[in-house]
Amino acid sequence: MSMVPEEYERMAALEDTMWWYRGLHVNVVNALRRFQPGVKDILDAGCGTGGTLGAIERAFPKARLNGLDIAQQACDFTHAKTGASVAVGSVDALPYPDASFDVVVSSDVLGYAIDVDAAIAGFNRVLRPGGLCVINLAAYQWMLSYHDRAVGQVRRFHRREVLGLLRRHGFQPIFASYWNTLLFPLMVLRRKILPAPAASDVTPFHPMMNGIFKACVHLESVMLSNGIRLPFGGSLFIVARSPMS
């Protein structure tokens, strides 16, 4: 299941400026700089409208970019933004040969109605020995709300659950933390207590509020990049390596 066209349009318009996307992109780039600075071939499995690949392109201009998304609309946005090689497909049936990439990134995709075990096994298959897998996920099933329904997600995750999935499929987790911690009380209030809006939370924020929220997630990004693990939050960020042989 993919998002409705209006949600892709909002994502494409806001992901370069909205605080949450900026935090995500910084976390991904920092993880690559820390754990795989010589990245050559990268796949964004569930690339959405290309914001993450765009951030990676700016940080690693020599990297060969590849994206995959289930929606043609998203693939068109990604190709227009980045020039990446983009394919239409599902993350639980990756259309790539074995050992094609040294990095696989997947951001907030495993929560859709897919075979999660098949997706993680596929990430391992298309990675070269010792390759890096960077995963971001929505946290806590009890936080499932109108936002998830609007963007098509049916599942949220706990840290222990994902670490177990990765280990079961041969990965060695090397870093795992929640983030969006400082703003988590506001997230709970908005999504679980206040009246639900008709659309997702991907919406323009007042510039002052957007700036304050950016500062919060930037502080967390600095902590994560220095190996500090945050105990809770609205999102879950995990880095793992595929087997060396």
C-alpha positions, -999 to 999 in steps of 0.1 A, spaced: 0 0 0 14 34 -9 4 69 1 -24 88 -16 -11 113 -43 -18 143 -21 6 130 6 34 125 -20 28 161 -32 31 174 4 62 154 10 79 166 -21 71 202 -13 81 201 24 109 175 29 137 200 22 125 224 49 103 207 74 120 200 107 113 163 109 127 156 75 157 177 81 164 157 113 161 124 94 184 135 66 211 147 90 209 114 110 213 93 78 242 114 65 259 114 99 256 76 101 272 72 66 300 95 75 306 76 107 302 40 96 307 40 57 325 72 47 336 56 14 301 48 2 300 40 -36 267 24 -44 236 32 -23 200 21 -25 172 40 -8 146 13 -5 113 32 -3 128 64 -15 96 85 -13 100 117 -32 138 118 -30 147 140 -1 170 115 16 188 107 -16 192 144 -22 209 149 12 232 119 5 241 133 -29 251 166 -14 272 149 12 287 122 -11 287 136 -46 307 106 -60 282 80 -47 260 62 -73 224 68 -62 196 42 -66 160 45 -54 130 22 -53 95 30 -44 61 13 -50 46 45 -65 55 58 -99 46 93 -87 73 91 -60 98 77 -84 92 106 -108 98 131 -80 130 114 -69 144 112 -104 136 149 -110 153 159 -77 184 138 -78 189 122 -112 192 88 -94 185 55 -111 149 48 -98 128 17 -101 92 10 -93 89 -19 -69 83 -31 -34 109 -33 -7 100 -69 1 108 -80 -34 139 -60 -44 146 -62 -82 184 -62 -79 211 -88 -82 229 -101 -51 257 -79 -36 247 -48 -57 252 -21 -30 275 -12 -1 247 8 16 210 3 19 189 30 35 152 25 43 132 53 60 97 47 75 89 19 50 87 -13 70 56 -1 87 35 -5 55 15 -36 46 46 -56 35 64 -88 44 89 -73 69 110 -105 71 113 -106 33 123 -70 32 151 -74 57 163 -106 41 163 -87 8 184 -59 23 210 -85 33 209 -102 -1 216 -70 -21 243 -57 2 279 -66 -3 297 -84 25 302 -60 54 277 -35 38 258 -10 59 220 -10 65 205 22 79 168 20 89 144 46 103 110 35 117 80 50 134 81 40 171 56 23 194 25 5 181 4 23 207 12 55 189 -6 44 157 -29 73 148 -46 94 121 -11 103 108 -2 67 101 -35 60 84 -31 91 62 3 80 50 -7 44 47 13 29 76 -2 0 96 26 -8 120 51 10 144 81 -7 160 99 -12 193 137 -12 194 141 -48 207 117 -61 180 138 -46 152 171 -57 167 157 -92 168 146 -91 132 179 -79 120 199 -105 139 176 -132 127 185 -123 91 222 -122 97 228 -85 104 250 -72 132 234 -41 148 260 -15 156 239 14 167 202 17 178 184 47 193 151 64 195 150 101 184 124 129 182 126 126 220 124 162 231 92 168 212 77 134 220 53 148 246 39 172 220 36 143 196 16 123 221 -7 152 228 -13 159 191 -19 124 179 -35 107 209 -54 134 228 -64 163 205 -90 159 178 -76 142 147 -73 162 115 -82 148 80 -46 147 67 -12 137 80 12 159 100 32 166 69 21 202 67 36 237 67 47 249 101 50 285 112 87 295 105 94 302 142 79 269 153 97 251 125 130 267 136 125 257 173 116 221 163 147 220 140 169 231 169 155 202 190 161 175 165 195 190 156 206 187 192 195 151 191 214 145 159 246 157 175 240 133 204 233 104 180 264 112 159 285 110 191 271 76 200 246 87 226 214 66 226 182 82 235 158 61 256 125 69 239 110 90 210 87 91 181 112 75 157 137 47 158 171 48 141 191 17 136 224 10 118 236 -26 111 262 -44 91 257 -74 68 279 -105 74 315 -102 61 311 -134 41 
